C-alpha cells in the first residue's frame, strides 16, 4: 500500500512538464458527493479524509457578486430555496436553453446563507438534507488550506467557471473575482495546488494572460480531441478534462471497448489528462466492471491518466492502493 504523502506540488510539476503523474490525482467531484450533498464543506472535508488530493468547487455568482459553490446557478434541485423563496421562481434562457427554477444571481449572499443543501439525485441517500450551508469560494479555499496544515499533505482546489459568458452578460463575471481570490493566497504559479477548468474556451483564453496556474479545457466530444485540435488547445490550456468514454469507449451493451489513443495523443501535445466522472452506481458504471468502480479506476490509472474525477474518492483511493494520511 502507498501512503498518500507526496506533496501535490510534485504531482502538479509532473503534469505541467507533461508526463503522467507519478501518482494519479484523485479529484473529488463536487466533494465526496456520493456520500454527502454536493458542494458543501462537509462533502469536501469527507473527500479529503477519504484520500482526495483535490476538491472541486463549481463557481457561480450571487446578485452581489459573491462566488459560491454550486453546480448550476439554478438551485432548486440542490437546496431548499423553493420552500423559503417560492416567489423568486423564474424562467430564463441560459446558454441558449430555457430553464425554470431559482437562480443564484437573483439572491444576495446573505439570502443564500439562509438556505440549506439537499441531495440532488433521488437514488442517493437523503439523510443529510437540510443540514449543510452553501459555501463561498473563499470558504472552500480556507478549508483546503486548513486541511493541508492538519494532514501534512497539500490539498488542491479545482474551480470551474460555470456559464461564464452568461454571468458576464449580467455584469457578474466569474473569472476576475476567482483569480483575485487565488492571487490573494499566492495560488498563481504553474505548480500552485490549483487547476482552473471550463467548458468555454473563451473563459480560459481570457484568463491565460492573467495567471500561470494550470488551465483545463473540459471536453466531451471526440471532435475536440483530434491531434490537430489538441495542438490548438495547447495555446491556452495546460490540460484537458475528458469525459471518460473518450478514453475508454463503451458499446450499447455497456461493455468497455479497447482504449483510444487520447491519453498518448494529449501527452504528445504537452497536455495532461484528467477524466470525468467515476461513480459506482449501475447507471454510470459500465457493465463490464461487474459493479466494481475500483476496477474502472484501476484501468484508467494503468492507462496513464493524470487524474480522475470521482464522487467516491474512498473507492478510488482503495483502487490505487492508497491509505489517506489525515
URJOHU-V749389 format. One record per residue. N is the residue number from 1. PHI is phi in degrees with one decimal (999 if undefined). NEAR is the number of other ideal C-beta (glycine too) atoms within 10 Angstrom. Layout:
N/PHI/NEAR, N/PHI/NEAR
//
This chain:
1/999/7, 2/-106.6/11, 3/-76.6/12, 4/-74.0/19, 5/-134.2/13, 6/-62.5/16, 7/-70.7/15, 8/-61.8/23, 9/-57.1/14, 10/-67.3/14, 11/-70.8/24, 12/-60.9/28, 13/-61.8/15, 14/-61.2/19, 15/-67.3/25, 16/-66.3/18, 17/-88.8/10, 18/67.3/17, 19/-121.8/14, 20/-58.1/17, 21/-62.1/24, 22/-62.6/11, 23/-133.3/20, 24/-64.2/26, 25/-68.5/24, 26/-97.8/30, 27/-106.9/28, 28/-76.4/30, 29/-69.9/28, 30/63.2/27, 31/92.0/29, 32/-81.2/27, 33/-74.4/28, 34/-79.5/26, 35/-120.3/19, 36/-138.8/25, 37/-52.9/28, 38/-63.6/26, 39/54.6/28, 40/-127.5/26, 41/-57.9/20, 42/-66.0/18, 43/-68.5/26, 44/-66.7/30, 45/-63.7/17, 46/-62.1/20, 47/-59.0/33, 48/-63.1/26, 49/-64.7/15, 50/-82.9/21, 51/117.3/24, 52/-63.4/28, 53/-84.2/31, 54/-141.3/27, 55/-113.7/30, 56/-114.5/29, 57/-101.3/30, 58/-78.4/21, 59/-113.8/27, 60/-130.3/29, 61/-112.2/27, 62/-87.3/24, 63/-59.5/17, 64/-100.6/13, 65/82.6/15, 66/-83.0/20, 67/-90.2/26, 68/-126.0/25, 69/-94.2/28, 70/-146.1/26, 71/-69.4/21, 72/-135.3/18, 73/-75.7/25, 74/-82.2/19, 75/-118.0/26, 76/-65.0/17, 77/-82.0/16, 78/-121.9/21, 79/-143.3/27, 80/-92.8/16, 81/-59.4/27, 82/-63.8/14, 83/-76.4/10, 84/-99.2/13, 85/-137.6/18, 86/-55.9/9, 87/-73.7/5, 88/-85.4/15, 89/-60.5/14, 90/-149.1/12, 91/-121.2/9, 92/-134.5/15, 93/-102.4/9, 94/-124.3/16, 95/51.7/11, 96/83.9/6, 97/-117.3/7, 98/-81.3/8, 99/-130.4/15, 100/-113.0/11, 101/162.3/17, 102/-119.9/21, 103/-121.0/24, 104/-57.2/27, 105/-70.5/17, 106/-99.0/17, 107/-129.4/23, 108/-76.4/14, 109/-61.5/17, 110/-58.9/11, 111/-69.6/17, 112/-59.4/22, 113/-72.0/16, 114/-85.0/15, 115/-86.0/21, 116/-130.8/19, 117/-77.3/27, 118/-142.0/20, 119/-65.6/18, 120/-79.1/16, 121/-96.5/16, 122/-63.1/6, 123/-85.7/8, 124/-100.6/17, 125/-61.9/12, 126/-111.4/11, 127/-57.2/10, 128/-100.7/17, 129/-58.0/14, 130/82.3/13, 131/-105.1/13, 132/-113.5/19, 133/-76.0/16, 134/-91.7/26, 135/-85.7/25, 136/-84.0/20, 137/-61.8/21, 138/-58.5/15, 139/-67.1/16, 140/-67.4/25, 141/-62.5/21, 142/-64.1/14, 143/-61.8/19, 144/-60.1/24, 145/-66.1/16, 146/-66.3/13, 147/-69.2/20, 148/-63.0/17, 149/-65.7/10, 150/-69.4/11, 151/-91.8/16, 152/76.7/10, 153/-128.7/19, 154/-73.1/21, 155/-101.0/23, 156/-90.1/25, 157/-127.5/24, 158/-128.8/25, 159/-71.4/26, 160/-118.0/24, 161/-80.6/25, 162/-96.5/26, 163/47.0/23, 164/-63.6/25, 165/-66.3/14, 166/-60.2/20, 167/-66.1/24, 168/-64.0/18, 169/-65.3/10, 170/-91.7/13, 171/62.7/8, 172/-128.1/21, 173/-63.8/18, 174/-88.6/27, 175/-63.7/21, 176/-62.2/13, 177/-66.4/17, 178/-64.3/22, 179/-64.8/19, 180/-64.5/11, 181/-65.1/19, 182/-69.0/20, 183/-63.4/13, 184/-59.2/11, 185/-102.9/15, 186/73.3/8, 187/-98.2/20, 188/-127.0/15, 189/-96.4/15, 190/-60.5/14, 191/-100.1/18, 192/-65.8/21, 193/-77.6/22, 194/-152.7/22, 195/-124.3/26, 196/-116.4/25, 197/-124.0/25, 198/-162.7/26, 199/-83.5/17, 200/-102.5/18, 201/-58.0/16, 202/-62.9/13, 203/-67.3/26, 204/-67.0/24, 205/-62.6/15, 206/-64.9/20, 207/-85.7/21, 208/-54.6/14, 209/-74.8/7, 210/-100.8/13, 211/-153.8/20, 212/-97.4/13, 213/-60.7/22, 214/-59.3/22, 215/-109.7/20, 216/-129.0/25, 217/-89.8/27, 218/-82.4/19, 219/-136.0/22, 220/-133.4/14, 221/-121.0/10, 222/-61.9/15, 223/-65.9/7, 224/-93.8/17, 225/-126.5/26, 226/-69.2/12, 227/-52.6/12, 228/-66.1/8, 229/-68.5/18, 230/-62.4/22, 231/-63.4/14, 232/-68.2/14, 233/-62.4/22, 234/-61.6/17, 235/-66.0/10, 236/-137.3/17, 237/-126.5/26, 238/-99.7/24, 239/-160.9/24, 240/-122.4/27, 241/-105.7/26, 242/-103.3/27, 243/-56.0/15, 244/-60.4/20, 245/-76.0/15, 246/-73.3/21, 247/-99.8/21, 248/-123.5/21, 249/-66.1/15, 250/-132.2/14, 251/-85.8/11, 252/-64.4/5, 253/-91.9/8, 254/79.6/13, 255/-98.9/12, 256/-67.8/17, 257/-99.9/12, 258/-56.3/6, 259/-60.7/17, 260/-81.0/17, 261/-93.5/11, 262/-59.4/23, 263/-61.0/24, 264/-65.2/13, 265/-64.2/17, 266/-66.4/27, 267/-63.0/17, 268/-64.7/13, 269/-87.4/19, 270/64.4/15, 271/-123.9/24, 272/-82.0/29, 273/-128.4/28, 274/-116.9/25, 275/-105.6/28, 276/-136.9/20, 277/-123.8/18, 278/-88.8/26, 279/-138.1/21, 280/-89.7/18, 281/-71.9/14, 282/-59.5/11, 283/-72.0/8, 284/-111.0/13, 285/-99.5/18, 286/-53.7/20, 287/-61.6/13, 288/-65.5/16, 289/-90.9/18, 290/60.9/8, 291/78.8/10, 292/-116.2/13, 293/-62.2/22, 294/-60.2/18, 295/-66.5/15, 296/-64.8/26, 297/-59.9/26, 298/-64.2/18, 299/-65.0/17, 300/-63.4/25, 301/-62.3/21, 302/-65.6/10, 303/-79.3/18, 304/91.5/17, 305/-65.0/25, 306/-87.1/28, 307/-171.3/28, 308/-138.6/25, 309/-82.4/24, 310/-151.8/31, 311/-78.4/26, 312/-127.6/26, 313/-63.5/33, 314/-64.9/21, 315/-69.6/22, 316/-61.8/30, 317/-62.0/22, 318/-64.6/18, 319/-61.8/24, 320/-90.8/20, 321/67.9/11, 322/-119.0/20, 323/-120.1/13, 324/-67.2/20, 325/-96.4/11, 326/-85.4/13
//
